[in-house]
């Protein structure tokens, strides 16, 4: 099988090459510098592909296209802004195609192409526009594809949520675990607060875990998710109250004054519920008070008050 060696043709004329192949040949392909030629444009093939013609041949047809390159000022784009990519292509390029994740991009919708297709623009870029982009250049003789570039779209958060959603009614001594999540890229930063006040020390992880010791740990827990790259944030909260049958007892503390002291009489203070937690009345227990008989001479609880 062979062809005319080193053919010469005048520019703008028609190049014609014939392949001398055995009659039993079933498939015949033409190749130029490693690229398979297919009919189209100025390239023509006879039935059975034995004859190749290139009309209006030019000097660029004798040269292999160099590999194009995709360039951009930024391959990371914030959602709803504009993506702009440019293909650096050789001058002999006749056709330029853009591709994203294996699919050819054509003008329409939000996809815009400049004359000659060398610049691709996507206004109002969305999450689905992220992916691997390439450009491919062609002339009648060969085609070359660029290296792929990865476009990343930054977004969110729009909403956040806590699991479990609540309201929650744990018992004293229970472990309480709250997990905050928000749809965002990159992953958001988290900040927790309790009843309107920041937790001390500050908690910046997605998970808040505590053992419920008293009513001071109940109330509203709020999670704030932020993405510094987009400047967006989202908040969500969950209510935590004591479960059924759990009743915190207020403690009353007395400042002691030694007998014979010239200090003023003792002062009694009621401590607010959030500051202390006492025993819990168990479900089904009797609400009636209990009494204890004191033996003669036994010092009772109130003797100090009478002295």
Backbone as CSV, one residue per row, in Angstrom:
resi,resn,N_x,N_y,N_z,CA_x,CA_y,CA_z,C_x,C_y,C_z
1,UNK,0.860,-1.190,0.000,0.000,0.000,0.000,0.888,1.228,0.000
2,UNK,0.574,2.227,-0.830,1.421,3.393,-0.898,0.711,4.570,-1.516
3,UNK,1.475,5.726,-1.581,0.935,6.965,-2.141,2.080,7.713,-2.785
4,UNK,1.752,8.717,-3.573,2.789,9.502,-4.236,3.691,10.145,-3.191
5,UNK,5.024,9.935,-3.234,5.919,10.494,-2.221,6.127,11.986,-2.435
6,UNK,6.105,12.736,-1.317,6.407,14.166,-1.309,5.714,14.936,-2.428
7,UNK,4.396,14.925,-2.495,3.704,15.669,-3.559,3.849,17.164,-3.346
8,UNK,3.840,17.920,-4.430,3.903,19.379,-4.372,2.664,19.934,-5.052
9,UNK,2.141,21.030,-4.504,0.941,21.633,-5.049,1.036,23.145,-4.877
10,UNK,0.493,23.869,-5.833,0.499,25.328,-5.776,-0.579,25.796,-4.800
11,UNK,-0.250,26.833,-4.028,-1.200,27.379,-3.052,-2.502,27.792,-3.740
12,UNK,-3.611,27.515,-3.039,-4.972,27.807,-3.499,-5.467,26.830,-4.564
13,UNK,-4.634,25.860,-4.941,-5.087,24.821,-5.854,-5.635,23.651,-5.034
14,UNK,-5.953,22.562,-5.707,-6.490,21.382,-5.026,-5.432,20.301,-4.918
15,UNK,-5.250,19.818,-3.673,-4.346,18.701,-3.433,-5.134,17.405,-3.572
16,UNK,-4.582,16.453,-4.357,-5.243,15.162,-4.532,-4.241,14.043,-4.297
17,UNK,-4.588,13.167,-3.340,-3.740,12.026,-3.011,-4.559,10.757,-3.146
18,UNK,-3.928,9.708,-3.722,-4.596,8.420,-3.888,-3.804,7.347,-3.161
19,UNK,-4.531,6.528,-2.427,-3.908,5.435,-1.682,-4.055,4.139,-2.481
20,UNK,-2.917,3.509,-2.845,-2.937,2.236,-3.557,-3.026,1.126,-2.524
21,UNK,-4.220,0.600,-2.342,-4.465,-0.422,-1.325,-4.937,-1.710,-1.971
22,UNK,-4.700,-2.855,-1.343,-5.182,-4.140,-1.888,-6.694,-4.126,-2.047
23,UNK,-7.208,-4.842,-3.042,-8.664,-4.873,-3.266,-9.440,-5.389,-2.067
24,UNK,-8.785,-6.210,-1.252,-9.498,-6.789,-0.103,-9.605,-5.828,1.081
25,UNK,-9.068,-4.625,0.953,-9.101,-3.665,2.072,-10.540,-3.300,2.416
26,UNK,-10.891,-3.441,3.695,-12.252,-3.105,4.138,-12.336,-1.688,4.706
27,UNK,-11.288,-1.247,5.405,-11.294,0.083,6.024,-10.024,0.816,5.650
28,UNK,-10.174,2.084,5.258,-9.023,2.887,4.876,-9.154,4.269,5.521
29,UNK,-8.131,4.670,6.256,-8.137,5.955,6.959,-6.964,6.804,6.502
30,UNK,-7.185,8.107,6.463,-6.134,9.066,6.145,-5.705,9.765,7.431
31,UNK,-4.394,10.011,7.520,-3.812,10.578,8.737,-2.850,11.695,8.362
32,UNK,-2.860,12.762,9.130,-1.904,13.845,8.912,-1.271,14.224,10.245
33,UNK,0.031,13.961,10.378,0.771,14.275,11.608,0.077,13.718,12.845
34,UNK,-0.430,12.499,12.719,-1.026,11.835,13.878,-2.501,12.062,14.058
35,UNK,-3.127,12.884,13.219,-4.560,13.155,13.339,-5.308,12.526,12.169
36,UNK,-6.359,11.773,12.467,-7.170,11.138,11.431,-7.995,12.199,10.713
37,UNK,-8.024,12.158,9.394,-8.782,13.118,8.597,-10.176,12.571,8.314
38,UNK,-11.150,13.452,8.417,-12.536,13.081,8.122,-13.088,14.071,7.103
39,UNK,-14.077,13.653,6.311,-14.641,14.566,5.306,-15.288,15.774,5.973
40,UNK,-15.153,16.923,5.327,-15.760,18.144,5.837,-14.912,19.341,5.492
41,UNK,-15.562,20.489,5.318,-14.832,21.699,4.971,-14.160,21.551,3.626
42,UNK,-12.852,21.722,3.604,-12.110,21.602,2.341,-11.592,20.190,2.102
43,UNK,-11.841,19.297,3.053,-11.362,17.917,2.933,-12.450,17.045,2.329
44,UNK,-12.098,16.307,1.283,-13.035,15.382,0.655,-12.428,13.996,0.530
45,UNK,-13.272,12.974,0.624,-12.833,11.590,0.473,-13.738,10.892,-0.527
46,UNK,-13.127,10.089,-1.381,-13.897,9.331,-2.375,-14.565,8.147,-1.699
47,UNK,-15.525,7.483,-2.377,-16.109,6.259,-1.818,-15.011,5.243,-1.515
48,UNK,-15.018,4.706,-0.341,-13.963,3.781,0.063,-12.728,4.484,0.580
49,UNK,-12.729,5.836,0.528,-11.646,6.665,1.083,-10.303,6.505,0.362
50,UNK,-10.321,5.956,-0.869,-9.043,5.724,-1.548,-8.408,7.012,-2.059
51,UNK,-9.219,8.063,-2.251,-8.680,9.325,-2.751,-9.031,10.451,-1.789
52,UNK,-8.005,11.231,-1.428,-8.161,12.396,-0.545,-7.966,13.662,-1.357
53,UNK,-8.877,14.628,-1.196,-8.724,15.925,-1.858,-8.820,17.029,-0.819
54,UNK,-7.961,18.036,-0.995,-7.993,19.230,-0.135,-8.064,20.428,-1.063
55,UNK,-9.212,21.107,-1.072,-9.413,22.241,-1.972,-8.837,23.515,-1.351
56,UNK,-8.373,24.410,-2.240,-7.836,25.689,-1.785,-6.701,25.504,-0.804
57,UNK,-5.788,24.598,-1.109,-4.706,24.280,-0.183,-3.848,25.517,0.083
58,UNK,-3.381,25.640,1.338,-2.539,26.774,1.726,-1.322,26.261,2.476
59,UNK,-0.388,27.153,2.764,0.862,26.727,3.388,0.642,26.150,4.791
60,UNK,-0.439,26.635,5.461,-0.708,26.106,6.801,-1.131,24.648,6.763
61,UNK,-1.642,24.185,5.607,-2.056,22.789,5.502,-0.864,21.850,5.582
62,UNK,0.322,22.389,5.321,1.525,21.556,5.367,2.144,21.544,6.758
63,UNK,1.572,22.282,7.701,2.118,22.380,9.045,1.115,21.839,10.056
64,UNK,1.631,21.231,11.108,0.772,20.712,12.170,0.425,21.841,13.131
65,UNK,-0.848,21.923,13.515,-1.263,22.946,14.470,-0.591,22.714,15.818
66,UNK,-0.141,23.794,16.445,0.421,23.681,17.798,-0.708,23.592,18.816
67,UNK,-0.403,23.065,19.988,-1.432,22.860,21.008,-1.904,24.202,21.573
68,UNK,-3.215,24.420,21.605,-3.740,25.663,22.182,-3.662,25.623,23.705
69,UNK,-3.974,26.756,24.337,-3.920,26.861,25.795,-5.078,27.721,26.282
70,UNK,-5.753,27.264,27.337,-6.853,28.027,27.938,-6.286,28.913,29.038
71,UNK,-6.585,30.211,28.969,-6.101,31.156,29.975,-7.280,31.927,30.558
72,UNK,-7.079,32.432,31.772,-8.107,33.226,32.449,-7.455,33.989,33.586
73,UNK,-8.058,35.108,33.962,-7.555,35.859,35.114,-7.862,35.134,36.408
74,UNK,-8.870,34.263,36.394,-9.245,33.533,37.601,-10.091,32.323,37.220
75,UNK,-9.622,31.152,37.597,-10.391,29.932,37.344,-11.333,29.607,38.504
76,UNK,-11.322,30.436,39.546,-12.247,30.292,40.674,-13.196,31.479,40.657
77,UNK,-14.499,31.202,40.507,-15.486,32.262,40.305,-16.572,32.160,41.370
78,UNK,-16.986,33.322,41.885,-18.089,33.366,42.843,-19.409,33.222,42.092
79,UNK,-20.317,32.459,42.652,-21.627,32.228,42.034,-22.295,33.548,41.652
80,UNK,-22.931,33.559,40.472,-23.667,34.701,39.908,-22.756,35.759,39.289
81,UNK,-21.446,35.558,39.319,-20.549,36.469,38.609,-20.254,35.898,37.216
82,UNK,-19.294,36.486,36.495,-19.048,36.098,35.102,-17.764,35.289,34.970
83,UNK,-17.871,34.152,34.293,-16.703,33.337,33.954,-16.228,33.738,32.562
84,UNK,-14.922,33.983,32.426,-14.360,34.358,31.128,-13.102,33.535,30.877
85,UNK,-13.106,32.777,29.775,-11.964,31.961,29.376,-11.547,32.341,27.964
86,UNK,-10.241,32.330,27.711,-9.714,32.641,26.382,-8.835,31.492,25.907
87,UNK,-8.985,31.131,24.630,-8.180,30.065,24.035,-7.069,30.690,23.194
88,UNK,-5.822,30.457,23.596,-4.675,30.906,22.806,-4.444,29.878,21.696
89,UNK,-4.841,30.234,20.479,-4.816,29.289,19.360,-3.850,29.766,18.284
90,UNK,-3.259,28.842,17.509,-2.361,29.228,16.415,-3.118,29.987,15.328
91,UNK,-2.422,30.855,14.588,-3.094,31.677,13.564,-3.780,30.867,12.474
92,UNK,-3.278,29.656,12.216,-3.849,28.863,11.124,-5.143,28.154,11.513
93,UNK,-5.635,28.408,12.729,-6.868,27.766,13.179,-8.051,28.228,12.341
94,UNK,-8.812,27.279,11.834,-10.026,27.612,11.094,-11.278,27.373,11.926
95,UNK,-11.224,26.379,12.803,-12.367,26.057,13.658,-11.885,25.916,15.098
96,UNK,-12.638,26.510,16.026,-12.287,26.425,17.447,-13.530,26.004,18.226
97,UNK,-13.404,24.962,19.011,-14.521,24.426,19.789,-14.187,24.444,21.275
98,UNK,-15.221,24.699,22.088,-15.078,24.646,23.546,-15.796,23.415,24.082
99,UNK,-15.234,22.854,25.139,-15.767,21.620,25.707,-15.747,21.718,27.231
100,UNK,-16.821,21.238,27.870,-16.851,21.148,29.338,-17.260,19.740,29.735
101,UNK,-16.384,19.059,30.429,-16.660,17.696,30.904,-17.143,16.785,29.777
102,UNK,-16.544,16.946,28.575,-16.877,16.063,27.466,-18.019,16.517,26.587
103,UNK,-18.654,17.640,26.916,-19.775,18.145,26.108,-19.368,19.438,25.412
104,UNK,-19.623,19.501,24.098,-19.293,20.700,23.327,-20.238,21.832,23.710
105,UNK,-19.678,23.026,23.930,-20.471,24.201,24.289,-20.799,25.004,23.040
106,UNK,-22.051,25.392,22.924,-22.496,26.209,21.792,-23.167,27.461,22.345
107,UNK,-23.182,28.554,21.567,-23.820,29.781,22.053,-25.299,29.554,22.345
108,UNK,-25.767,30.181,23.405,-27.176,30.041,23.778,-27.312,29.973,25.275
109,UNK,-28.465,30.441,25.771,-28.649,30.480,27.214,-27.684,31.475,27.828
110,UNK,-26.848,31.000,28.739,-25.861,31.880,29.363,-24.477,31.753,28.722
111,UNK,-24.341,30.896,27.718,-23.047,30.695,27.060,-22.885,31.692,25.918
112,UNK,-21.794,32.462,25.952,-21.508,33.452,24.911,-20.130,33.170,24.324
113,UNK,-20.007,33.275,22.989,-18.740,33.075,22.301,-18.434,34.295,21.449
114,UNK,-17.170,34.709,21.466,-16.749,35.842,20.643,-16.639,35.404,19.185
115,UNK,-16.525,36.349,18.228,-16.301,35.967,16.835,-15.040,35.104,16.727
116,UNK,-15.155,33.970,16.074,-14.035,33.039,15.993,-13.947,32.104,17.182
117,UNK,-14.838,32.311,18.169,-14.945,31.426,19.343,-13.733,31.449,20.269
118,UNK,-12.837,32.409,20.110,-11.621,32.384,20.924,-11.881,32.739,22.390
119,UNK,-12.976,33.427,22.682,-13.301,33.791,24.067,-14.659,33.224,24.439
120,UNK,-14.700,32.557,25.575,-15.936,31.986,26.122,-16.322,32.775,27.366
121,UNK,-17.602,33.193,27.438,-18.099,33.921,28.605,-19.387,33.271,29.091
122,UNK,-19.507,33.173,30.431,-20.722,32.643,31.056,-21.141,33.625,32.144
123,UNK,-22.047,34.586,31.830,-22.533,35.504,32.863,-23.434,34.762,33.852
124,UNK,-23.493,35.271,35.090,-24.347,34.648,36.101,-23.992,33.196,36.322
125,UNK,-22.693,32.929,36.479,-22.227,31.549,36.570,-22.891,30.824,37.744
126,UNK,-23.238,29.562,37.518,-23.879,28.743,38.545,-23.019,27.557,38.929
127,UNK,-23.498,26.793,39.902,-22.732,25.645,40.395,-22.521,24.604,39.301
128,UNK,-23.493,24.474,38.389,-23.378,23.481,37.318,-22.324,23.858,36.284
129,UNK,-21.841,25.098,36.327,-20.836,25.532,35.362,-19.422,25.136,35.779
130,UNK,-19.272,24.613,36.981,-17.955,24.133,37.411,-17.599,22.873,36.629
131,UNK,-16.306,22.675,36.389,-15.895,21.467,35.676,-14.578,21.635,34.944
132,UNK,-14.312,20.694,34.035,-13.071,20.649,33.266,-13.315,21.240,31.876
133,UNK,-12.631,22.340,31.559,-12.817,23.039,30.282,-11.595,22.827,29.386
134,UNK,-11.863,22.606,28.089,-10.801,22.535,27.085,-11.243,23.289,25.838
135,UNK,-10.266,23.682,25.023,-10.583,24.200,23.690,-9.844,23.347,22.665
136,UNK,-10.459,23.191,21.511,-9.888,22.368,20.441,-9.814,23.192,19.167
137,UNK,-8.652,23.155,18.507,-8.471,23.896,17.261,-8.365,22.905,16.104
138,UNK,-8.914,23.328,14.951,-8.924,22.461,13.775,-8.600,23.271,12.525
139,UNK,-7.987,22.585,11.578,-7.924,23.072,10.199,-8.211,21.868,9.310
140,UNK,-8.195,22.009,7.997,-8.584,20.867,7.158,-7.684,19.647,7.302
141,UNK,-6.511,19.821,7.900,-5.561,18.717,7.956,-5.531,18.035,9.319
142,UNK,-5.576,18.780,10.390,-5.486,18.153,11.706,-6.227,18.969,12.759
143,UNK,-6.299,18.414,13.962,-6.943,19.081,15.097,-6.142,18.784,16.358
144,UNK,-6.126,19.754,17.288,-5.366,19.613,18.532,-6.211,20.159,19.678
145,UNK,-6.194,19.440,20.804,-6.957,19.849,21.987,-6.002,20.372,23.062
146,UNK,-6.468,21.377,23.795,-5.667,21.948,24.877,-5.679,21.034,26.099
147,UNK,-4.801,21.324,27.043,-4.888,20.685,28.353,-6.136,21.219,29.058
148,UNK,-6.751,20.385,29.878,-7.943,20.815,30.598,-7.615,21.736,31.761
149,UNK,-8.525,22.652,32.040,-8.415,23.519,33.219,-9.664,23.310,34.073
150,UNK,-9.494,23.327,35.376,-10.602,23.111,36.296,-11.159,24.456,36.748
151,UNK,-12.441,24.663,36.491,-13.141,25.871,36.948,-13.925,25.525,38.214
152,UNK,-13.707,26.309,39.257,-14.375,26.103,40.543,-15.344,27.247,40.795
153,UNK,-16.559,26.913,41.221,-17.575,27.922,41.538,-17.777,27.946,43.053
154,UNK,-17.604,29.128,43.645,-17.779,29.313,45.087,-19.203,29.791,45.339
155,UNK,-19.862,29.204,46.349,-21.263,29.563,46.600,-21.623,29.365,48.064
156,UNK,-22.785,29.922,48.435,-23.424,29.690,49.731,-22.741,30.410,50.881
157,UNK,-23.279,30.198,52.096,-24.495,29.421,52.358,-25.761,30.257,52.175
158,UNK,-26.844,29.594,51.793,-28.150,30.246,51.699,-28.987,29.907,52.920
159,UNK,-28.983,28.654,53.307,-29.709,28.208,54.498,-28.802,27.313,55.331
160,UNK,-29.158,27.177,56.605,-28.453,26.281,57.517,-29.489,25.519,58.326
161,UNK,-29.105,24.381,58.868,-30.026,23.626,59.708,-29.250,22.865,60.772
162,UNK,-29.933,22.568,61.866,-29.355,21.827,62.984,-30.053,20.483,63.089
163,UNK,-29.281,19.451,63.312,-29.832,18.112,63.539,-29.420,17.638,64.941
164,UNK,-30.392,17.095,65.707,-31.823,16.999,65.415,-32.481,18.373,65.444
165,UNK,-33.609,18.536,64.733,-34.192,19.867,64.552,-34.836,20.456,65.798
166,UNK,-35.286,19.640,66.741,-35.923,20.183,67.933,-37.365,20.598,67.687
167,UNK,-38.068,21.107,68.741,-37.488,21.359,70.067,-37.106,20.066,70.772
168,UNK,-36.056,20.144,71.618,-35.546,18.976,72.314,-35.923,19.048,73.787
169,UNK,-36.202,17.881,74.385,-36.604,17.814,75.796,-35.805,16.723,76.500
170,UNK,-34.488,16.903,76.654,-33.671,15.884,77.308,-33.878,15.880,78.820
171,UNK,-33.417,14.810,79.462,-33.460,14.700,80.912,-32.117,15.125,81.493
172,UNK,-32.122,15.485,82.760,-30.877,15.837,83.418,-29.921,14.651,83.352
173,UNK,-28.672,14.943,82.988,-27.672,13.896,82.838,-27.553,13.349,81.431
174,UNK,-28.484,13.703,80.543,-28.418,13.221,79.160,-27.297,13.917,78.388
175,UNK,-26.749,13.203,77.413,-25.825,13.811,76.463,-26.635,14.477,75.355
176,UNK,-26.328,15.718,75.057,-27.011,16.469,73.998,-25.982,16.806,72.921
177,UNK,-26.228,16.353,71.694,-25.324,16.631,70.579,-26.094,17.329,69.467
178,UNK,-25.610,18.502,69.070,-26.227,19.289,67.999,-25.229,19.399,66.850
179,UNK,-25.687,19.138,65.631,-24.825,19.214,64.451,-25.380,20.245,63.481
180,UNK,-24.556,21.226,63.140,-24.963,22.306,62.227,-24.410,22.014,60.831
181,UNK,-25.228,22.252,59.804,-24.810,22.013,58.421,-25.348,23.120,57.528
182,UNK,-24.591,23.437,56.469,-25.016,24.450,55.496,-24.392,24.105,54.153
183,UNK,-25.153,24.274,53.068,-24.670,23.991,51.717,-23.799,25.148,51.264
184,UNK,-22.498,24.925,51.212,-21.565,25.999,50.902,-20.264,25.406,50.376
185,UNK,-19.602,26.149,49.466,-18.266,25.769,49.015,-17.402,27.015,48.936
186,UNK,-16.218,26.989,49.585,-15.725,25.933,50.467,-16.626,25.756,51.692
187,UNK,-16.319,24.731,52.498,-17.115,24.461,53.695,-17.169,25.708,54.571
188,UNK,-18.332,26.014,55.155,-18.478,27.247,55.928,-17.779,27.176,57.278
189,UNK,-17.625,28.342,57.888,-17.161,28.431,59.265,-18.385,28.504,60.172
190,UNK,-18.283,27.904,61.344,-19.422,27.855,62.258,-19.121,28.634,63.534
191,UNK,-20.192,29.188,64.119,-20.080,29.909,65.388,-21.357,29.653,66.175
192,UNK,-21.201,29.252,67.442,-22.350,28.902,68.279,-22.580,29.954,69.356
193,UNK,-23.866,30.171,69.672,-24.241,31.032,70.795,-25.372,30.365,71.569
194,UNK,-25.521,30.786,72.845,-26.536,30.206,73.727,-27.300,31.333,74.392
195,UNK,-28.611,31.361,74.138,-29.477,32.411,74.690,-28.948,33.805,74.370
196,UNK,-28.431,33.972,73.154,-27.980,35.278,72.691,-26.556,35.627,73.045
197,UNK,-25.850,34.768,73.785,-24.470,35.049,74.187,-23.532,34.015,73.575
198,UNK,-22.358,34.485,73.149,-21.372,33.571,72.586,-20.923,32.565,73.633
199,UNK,-20.683,31.332,73.184,-20.173,30.319,74.098,-18.745,30.647,74.496
200,UNK,-18.406,30.375,75.750,-17.057,30.605,76.259,-16.535,29.288,76.824
201,UNK,-15.428,28.750,76.299,-14.688,29.282,75.150,-15.484,29.146,73.855
202,UNK,-15.083,29.929,72.852,-15.817,29.941,71.586,-15.773,28.565,70.928
203,UNK,-16.882,28.183,70.318,-16.976,26.909,69.608,-17.148,27.198,68.124
204,UNK,-16.197,26.716,67.306,-16.232,27.000,65.870,-16.361,25.730,65.032
205,UNK,-16.630,24.605,65.665,-16.829,23.374,64.908,-18.307,23.202,64.584
206,UNK,-18.610,22.249,63.706,-19.996,22.024,63.302,-20.796,21.293,64.371
207,UNK,-20.112,20.671,65.337,-20.792,19.846,66.339,-20.653,20.459,67.724
208,UNK,-21.784,20.593,68.406,-21.813,21.042,69.798,-22.303,19.873,70.646
209,UNK,-21.540,19.529,71.687,-21.902,18.399,72.538,-21.780,18.800,73.999
210,UNK,-22.767,18.427,74.812,-22.741,18.753,76.235,-23.514,17.703,77.016
211,UNK,-23.239,17.641,78.329,-24.006,16.818,79.257,-24.903,17.759,80.041
212,UNK,-26.209,17.536,79.976,-27.170,18.446,80.597,-27.119,18.287,82.116
213,UNK,-26.548,19.300,82.805,-26.422,19.269,84.260,-27.503,20.071,84.962
214,UNK,-28.063,21.060,84.271,-29.067,21.894,84.916,-29.732,22.842,83.950
215,UNK,-30.669,23.616,84.501,-31.465,24.503,83.657,-30.634,25.596,83.017
216,UNK,-29.445,25.899,83.594,-28.619,26.942,82.984,-28.117,26.525,81.607
217,UNK,-28.209,25.241,81.294,-27.782,24.766,79.981,-28.944,24.632,78.998
218,UNK,-30.142,24.976,79.427,-31.291,24.927,78.526,-31.477,26.278,77.856
219,UNK,-32.378,26.342,76.908,-32.651,27.590,76.201,-32.494,27.415,74.704
220,UNK,-32.079,28.485,74.036,-31.960,28.493,72.575,-30.489,28.464,72.177
221,UNK,-30.121,27.456,71.397,-28.781,27.354,70.831,-28.853,27.776,69.362
222,UNK,-27.988,28.712,68.985,-27.996,29.245,67.617,-26.668,28.960,66.935
223,UNK,-26.751,28.559,65.666,-25.559,28.300,64.846,-25.507,29.320,63.708
224,UNK,-24.356,29.951,63.542,-24.120,30.895,62.449,-23.080,30.286,61.513
225,UNK,-23.459,30.094,60.237,-22.552,29.557,59.217,-22.170,30.682,58.263
226,UNK,-20.875,30.876,58.022,-20.410,31.960,57.156,-19.409,31.429,56.129
227,UNK,-19.413,32.063,54.950,-18.438,31.773,53.901,-17.705,33.077,53.600
228,UNK,-16.455,33.224,54.056,-15.744,34.491,53.858,-15.472,34.808,52.397
229,UNK,-15.505,33.807,51.524,-15.228,34.038,50.105,-16.414,34.702,49.393
230,UNK,-17.629,34.391,49.838,-18.819,34.998,49.235,-19.375,36.137,50.081
231,UNK,-18.977,36.191,51.358,-19.523,37.192,52.267,-20.926,36.866,52.735
232,UNK,-21.386,35.659,52.481,-22.743,35.278,52.862,-22.738,34.508,54.179
233,UNK,-23.896,34.541,54.858,-24.046,33.804,56.108,-25.483,33.325,56.247
234,UNK,-25.680,32.325,57.096,-27.011,31.782,57.376,-27.046,31.344,58.832
235,UNK,-28.196,31.530,59.482,-28.341,31.158,60.884,-29.509,30.197,61.060
236,UNK,-29.428,29.414,62.100,-30.505,28.511,62.479,-30.397,28.266,63.974
237,UNK,-31.481,27.840,64.599,-31.470,27.655,66.048,-32.337,26.468,66.434
238,UNK,-32.151,26.014,67.677,-32.941,24.922,68.220,-33.180,25.208,69.699
239,UNK,-34.373,24.831,70.174,-34.746,25.058,71.572,-34.526,23.784,72.378
240,UNK,-33.920,23.946,73.561,-33.671,22.824,74.466,-34.299,23.143,75.816
241,UNK,-35.245,22.307,76.254,-35.878,22.463,77.564,-35.840,21.127,78.289
242,UNK,-36.010,21.178,79.634,-36.010,19.947,80.413,-37.186,19.072,80.024
243,UNK,-36.945,17.766,80.016,-37.980,16.827,79.646,-39.055,16.696,80.703
244,UNK,-40.124,15.957,80.414,-41.239,15.781,81.346,-40.764,15.211,82.682
245,UNK,-41.317,15.780,83.778,-40.984,15.298,85.107,-39.692,15.843,85.657
246,UNK,-38.973,16.652,84.862,-37.716,17.231,85.329,-37.986,18.632,85.850
247,UNK,-37.778,18.841,87.164,-38.046,20.141,87.768,-36.848,20.549,88.587
248,UNK,-36.210,21.622,88.185,-35.033,22.097,88.913,-35.454,22.799,90.191
249,UNK,-34.713,22.592,91.281,-35.004,23.202,92.576,-34.054,24.361,92.799
250,UNK,-34.595,25.521,93.159,-33.763,26.674,93.452,-33.086,26.468,94.799
251,UNK,-31.851,26.860,94.874,-31.117,26.778,96.125,-31.117,28.144,96.783
252,UNK,-31.159,28.143,98.122,-31.090,29.382,98.882,-29.836,29.322,99.737
253,UNK,-28.904,30.253,99.536,-27.656,30.262,100.285,-27.679,31.407,101.303
254,UNK,-27.089,31.133,102.484,-27.059,32.134,103.544,-25.614,32.473,103.861
255,UNK,-25.345,33.773,103.971,-24.018,34.187,104.401,-23.918,34.005,105.914
256,UNK,-22.982,33.182,106.376,-22.868,32.885,107.796,-22.227,34.046,108.562
257,UNK,-22.749,34.260,109.779,-22.177,35.263,110.675,-21.838,34.577,111.995
258,UNK,-20.594,34.510,112.387,-20.229,33.831,113.643,-20.943,34.455,114.827
259,UNK,-21.262,33.601,115.836,-21.921,34.102,117.038,-20.996,35.068,117.756
260,UNK,-21.566,36.133,118.278,-20.787,37.134,118.983,-20.140,38.144,118.076
261,UNK,-20.318,38.017,116.792,-19.720,38.956,115.859,-20.494,40.255,115.867
262,UNK,-19.779,41.355,115.631,-20.414,42.661,115.533,-20.924,42.939,114.121
263,UNK,-20.743,41.987,113.248,-21.234,42.169,111.879,-22.748,42.228,111.883
264,UNK,-23.342,42.846,110.864,-24.810,42.909,110.785,-25.390,41.512,110.675
265,UNK,-26.663,41.383,110.950,-27.298,40.064,110.905,-27.150,39.438,109.523
266,UNK,-27.247,38.123,109.460,-27.068,37.429,108.172,-28.083,37.861,107.128
267,UNK,-27.637,37.822,105.892,-28.494,38.177,104.757,-28.738,36.919,103.945
268,UNK,-29.985,36.729,103.542,-30.361,35.547,102.780,-30.664,35.961,101.350
269,UNK,-30.148,35.174,100.397,-30.313,35.498,98.981,-30.926,34.316,98.241
270,UNK,-31.900,34.627,97.412,-32.414,33.612,96.493,-31.557,33.616,95.236
271,UNK,-31.041,32.465,94.862,-30.217,32.356,93.667,-31.120,32.101,92.472
272,UNK,-30.913,32.872,91.397,-31.745,32.702,90.203,-31.595,31.297,89.626
273,UNK,-32.646,30.777,89.032,-32.595,29.406,88.489,-31.415,29.143,87.567
274,UNK,-31.021,30.076,86.652,-29.905,29.751,85.771,-28.585,29.580,86.492
275,UNK,-28.490,30.026,87.765,-27.203,30.006,88.441,-26.943,28.713,89.180
276,UNK,-27.963,27.963,89.493,-27.735,26.737,90.241,-28.839,25.747,89.931
277,UNK,-28.565,24.518,90.199,-29.537,23.463,89.942,-29.500,22.495,91.106
278,UNK,-30.653,22.138,91.617,-30.715,21.208,92.731,-31.220,19.864,92.283
279,UNK,-31.742,19.138,93.249,-32.249,17.812,92.936,-33.496,17.913,92.091
280,UNK,-33.795,16.887,91.380,-34.978,16.854,90.523,-36.017,15.932,91.127
281,UNK,-37.269,16.392,91.141,-38.364,15.543,91.615,-38.604,14.449,90.592
282,UNK,-38.597,13.233,91.029,-38.792,12.114,90.127,-40.265,11.921,89.815
283,UNK,-40.597,11.479,88.629,-42.004,11.252,88.271,-42.653,10.264,89.236
284,UNK,-43.860,10.616,89.707,-44.613,9.738,90.590,-44.313,9.916,92.067
285,UNK,-43.312,10.758,92.390,-42.989,10.947,93.806,-44.030,11.844,94.456
286,UNK,-44.178,11.720,95.786,-45.179,12.499,96.518,-44.708,13.925,96.702
287,UNK,-45.599,14.904,96.422,-45.216,16.309,96.611,-45.296,16.744,98.065
288,UNK,-45.862,15.898,98.950,-46.026,16.278,100.358,-44.678,16.345,101.060
289,UNK,-44.539,17.290,102.040,-43.275,17.391,102.783,-43.107,16.204,103.711
290,UNK,-41.877,15.937,104.119,-41.574,14.885,105.090,-41.168,15.527,106.408
291,UNK,-41.397,14.811,107.492,-41.126,15.344,108.829,-40.207,14.397,109.574
292,UNK,-39.370,15.002,110.446,-38.444,14.209,111.244,-38.598,14.605,112.706
293,UNK,-38.778,13.615,113.582,-38.924,13.876,115.021,-37.555,14.114,115.627
294,UNK,-37.405,15.253,116.360,-36.139,15.601,116.995,-36.150,15.130,118.436
295,UNK,-35.081,14.541,118.884,-34.945,14.114,120.267,-34.612,15.317,121.140
296,UNK,-35.003,15.259,122.428,-34.690,16.387,123.339,-33.199,16.675,123.340
297,UNK,-32.885,17.967,123.269,-31.486,18.386,123.296,-30.802,18.362,121.955
298,UNK,-31.509,17.863,120.936,-30.894,17.812,119.603,-30.945,19.191,118.961
299,UNK,-29.801,19.619,118.400,-29.723,20.934,117.757,-30.456,20.864,116.426
300,UNK,-31.507,21.690,116.279,-32.249,21.638,115.030,-31.733,22.669,114.041
301,UNK,-32.277,22.622,112.842,-31.815,23.461,111.729,-31.975,24.938,112.002
302,UNK,-32.983,25.312,112.791,-33.297,26.721,112.973,-32.746,27.288,114.277
303,UNK,-32.024,26.471,115.066,-31.545,26.949,116.360,-30.620,28.138,116.193
304,UNK,-29.800,28.100,115.132,-28.863,29.198,114.928,-29.590,30.503,114.670
305,UNK,-30.762,30.410,114.057,-31.512,31.621,113.748,-32.106,32.248,115.004
306,UNK,-32.345,31.399,116.018,-32.969,31.918,117.233,-31.957,32.503,118.194
307,UNK,-30.663,32.243,117.983,-29.637,32.734,118.907,-29.165,34.107,118.493
